[in-house]
Amino acid sequence: MKKEARVYTSYRKLRKQHTKRIIKNCKGNRPSRQRKLAFFSKNRYTRFMESVVTKEVAAALKKIPRTIPDTICAELFRAKRVFVWGIGRSGMIGKMFAMRLRHLGIESWFVDEPICPPFAKNDLLFVFSKTGKKKMLMQPVAVAKREKMRIVGISSPDTPLLKRVHVPLPVTLPSSKQFGGSLFEQCLLLTLETCIERYRSMRRISFNAMERNHANWE
């Protein structure tokens, strides 16, 4: 049985035990769903998973090369415009990265937005993906190579994506008890946030300057 299956089985067993305890405490009257959820949110399993997430992220970050922020900043310095691409949750984190680049004064775009302009020479493309093999992921990469753009990829080691980019940045992560690629996405977010702070520090960009590039219609 896989780790995820064992954890989920333990989760169901623990939840059933707690439900029985609630019913017993209610003297036979069946409790409401809200009361069940409120009670269960405080149980040992929830605390256990909270601890697992923080410990996994802390352990995984130690395995990520410390040279990644400097490598990304070097690519940002030479780029005319920046495009960001990713699918699913990795894409959402990519959008957050593109937003912060705008705050730093860098012209940045997320690839699948309707107003995204065409690729051109001297532009830079970031691609983020844990598996790095989906066909939909590769189309912008192919176009970027045709237009002679620089491409930076962050993915698991030896993925098809890293074989097609100019700057492959493999990330080796330990096994995780979380669902899907959650650990990769959490580490990707923190790594990109570190890159933003490194670039800001190197360029000596103040928070006031970033604030002027922030949306003012909110």
C-alpha positions, 0 to 999 in steps of 0.5 A: 500500500502506498504512503498516501493510501495508508495516510488516507486510511488512517484519516478515515479510521480516526475520523470515524472514532471521533464521530462515535465519540461526539455522538456519545457525548451528545447522549444519543442525539446525532450532532450536526455536520458543522459540529463534527467538522469543528470537532475534527478540525482540532484532532491529532491527524490535523496537527500531524499533517500540519507538522508534516507539511512544515517539516517536508518543506524545511527538509526539501529546501535544504536540497535545492541548490543555493545558486538558483536565485543568482542564476535566475537574477543573471537571466533577468538582467539580460532580458528585454521582456519576461514571459512565464509559463506553467500548467495547473498549480505551478502555473498559478505560482508562475503568475505570482512570480510574473506579478512580482516582476511587474512590481520590480519594474520588469515587463512580464507576461503570463503566456496563456493570458489573452493580452499576452504579446508575441515572443521575440528575440532577446525575451526570456521564458520561464517554465515551471513543472514538476513532471515536465512532460505534458504536451501542452507545456512544450508548445510555448517552449518550441515557439520560444526556441524558434524565436531565439529566446532564452528559456529557463526551466525548473522541474524534476531531474531528467524531465523532457522539459529540462532537455529543451531549455537553455538553463535547466534548473533541476530540483530534487525533492524527498518523498512526500505524504502530501497529495500530488505535486504539493511539495514541489509547488510549495518549494517553487513558491519559496524559491521564486520569492527568494529570487525576487528579494535577491533581485530587489537587493541587487538592484536596490529597489525600494518598497516605495518604488515597488508600491508605485508599480502596484495596482492602485484600483484595489 
